[in-house]
């Protein structure tokens, strides 16, 4: 039940993130809904395909569909109350990657995969929906820019498996690993920490 709650919270966060980008691009209602869906389930769909889950999880549980539609309507109706688009987008996107990282790791563990592969699956689950969102919205995906994005997911995954050696409460591990992802991402942006560039200043 706790794992399902985390999954639903991640779905809500990413759906709102997708809606905010779509609204910023002035898409129509159908476009907003499609971007909300893609952002929410894109990473999970790729994860399920990679580990051989058929049909993919959101197709067998209508709860995800209802949650995405409700979140999209909520974000559209209350977009002014949500706050500034850019700031809100960053916040919901960050919450989404934190929650979806542990969801992807858990899926890998259920499939009996190696911890390194589980961390990779957590990163894919967290990041790929945002990649699809940005591509469909004609933006360079955040994960491919200097901004720290996938790195917090990897560090959160490492924290998850480190805690498994000392803590028996799986729910506690979920929460701490997810918070690690969120806090590192927030601090990286706040302190303007980025990955080293491969290009000289004159090439930028």
N, C-alpha and C positions, 0 to 999 in steps of 0.2 A: 504493500500500500504506500509506504514512504517513497519507494522508488517511482511509483506511478505519479505521485504528487510532484516530484521533481521534474519528471518528464512533461507533465501538463504545464507546470510553471515555465519551463523552457519554451514550450510551444507558444504560450501566451506572449512571452517576451519577444520571441522572434517574429511572431505575427504582427505585433505592434511595430517592431522595427521595420518590417517590410512595408507596412501601410505608410509609415512616415516618409520612407524613400519614394514610394509611388505618388504620394500627395505632393512631395517636393517637385516631382517630375510632371505634375498636373495630369496624371492619368485619369481615365474614366473609372466608373465603379467596377467594371469587369477587370480592368487592369490592376486596380488596387487589390482586389480579391486574389487574383492570380499571383501577384508578387507576395502577398501574405502567405499563401499556400507554399510557394516555392521556397521562401525563406525559412518557413517552419519545418517542412518535411524533406527538403532537398538533401541535407546531410544525412538524416536517418535513412532515407531511401537508398543512397549510395552505400551506406554501411550495411544495410540488410542485403543488398545485391552482392556485396563483397563476401559476406559470410553465408550466403545461400539461403536466406530466409525468404520463403515464397508462400503467398504473396507478401509484400512488404508490410510492416507492422501497422501503418496508418490505414491501410485498406481493409484490415480485418477488425478495426476498432473505430466505430463512428464517433466516438468521443472526441478524437482529434479533429475531425471535420467540424463538429459542432463548436469546439473550442476556438478553432481558427476563425470561423465565420463570426462568432460572437465577439472575439477580440478585434477583428477588423471593423465591425460595426461600432464597437466601443471607441476605438481609436479615431475613426472618422467623425463620429458625433462629438467627441470631447477633445478634438485635436487642439483647440485653443487652450483648454484647461491643462492639457498634458504639458504644455510649455513650448519653449523654442525648439524648432524642428531638429536642428543640429545637435543640441545638447541632449534632447530626449532620445534621438536615434542612437547616440553613443551609449547612453545609459542602458537602454533596453537591449541593444546589441551585446553589450558587455555582460549583462545578466544572462542572456541567452547562451553565450559561449561557455560561461561558467557552469551552468546547469547541464547543458548538452554534453560537455566533456565527460562528466561522471556517468551520464546515461550511456554514452558510447563505450566507455570502459566496462561498465556492467554487462553490456551486450557481448563484448569480447570474452569476458569471464564465463558467461553462460555458455558460449560456444567452445569453451575449453582452450582458448588461444594463449600464446605466450604473452607475458606482461608488456613487452615492447610493442607487439602487435595490438594489444588492447589500448595502449596509449595512442598509437597511430589511429585506431578506430575512433577513439574519443576526440582526437583533433579533427578528423574528417567529419564526424557528426556535428561538431561545434562550428566548423568553418565553412563547409561546402555550401550550406544554404545561403550564407552571406555572399559567397562567390557567385552563385547563380543569380541572386538578387541584383548584384552590382552589374553583372554582364547584361542582364535583361534591361537594366536601367541605363545602359550605355556609360558605365563608370568602370575605371580600373579597379578590380577587387582590392579591398583593404589588405588582404593577406599578401598581395604581391607588391605592396608599397613598403617604405621604410618603417612605417608604424608597427609597433609591437602588436601582434594579433595571435598568431599560432603559438608563439613561444610560451605565453601564459598557460595555454592548454597542456603543453608538454610538461611544464613545471608542475601544474596541478595533477597531472597523471603520475608523475614521479612521486609526488607527495602522497597520493592515494596508496601506492604500493609500499611506500616506506611506512606509513601508518599501519598497514595491515600486519606488520611484524610486531607492533606494540599495543594495538588497540583491537579489542574484540567486537566493539559495537560498530557494525557496518554503517548504520545510519549516521553516526558521528563522523565516520570517515568520509561519507558522501558530502556532508555539509562542509567540513574543513577543506577538502580538495576543491570543491566548487568555489568556496570563498577565496582560496589561494589564487585561482584563475582570475576572479573578479578584481581582487585587490591589486595584483601585479599589473593587470591591464589598466586600472585606474591610475596607479602610481606612474606607470610608463608614460601615459599621456600627460598627466599632471606635471611630471618632471621633465617632459620632452625627451624621454629616452627612446632611441631608435636603433635599429640594426645598422651596422657599418655599410656605407655605400660602396658599390663596386666602381663608381665613376668619379673622375676628378671633378673639381668644382667647375671648370670650364666646359665640361661635358654635360652638366646638369641644365 
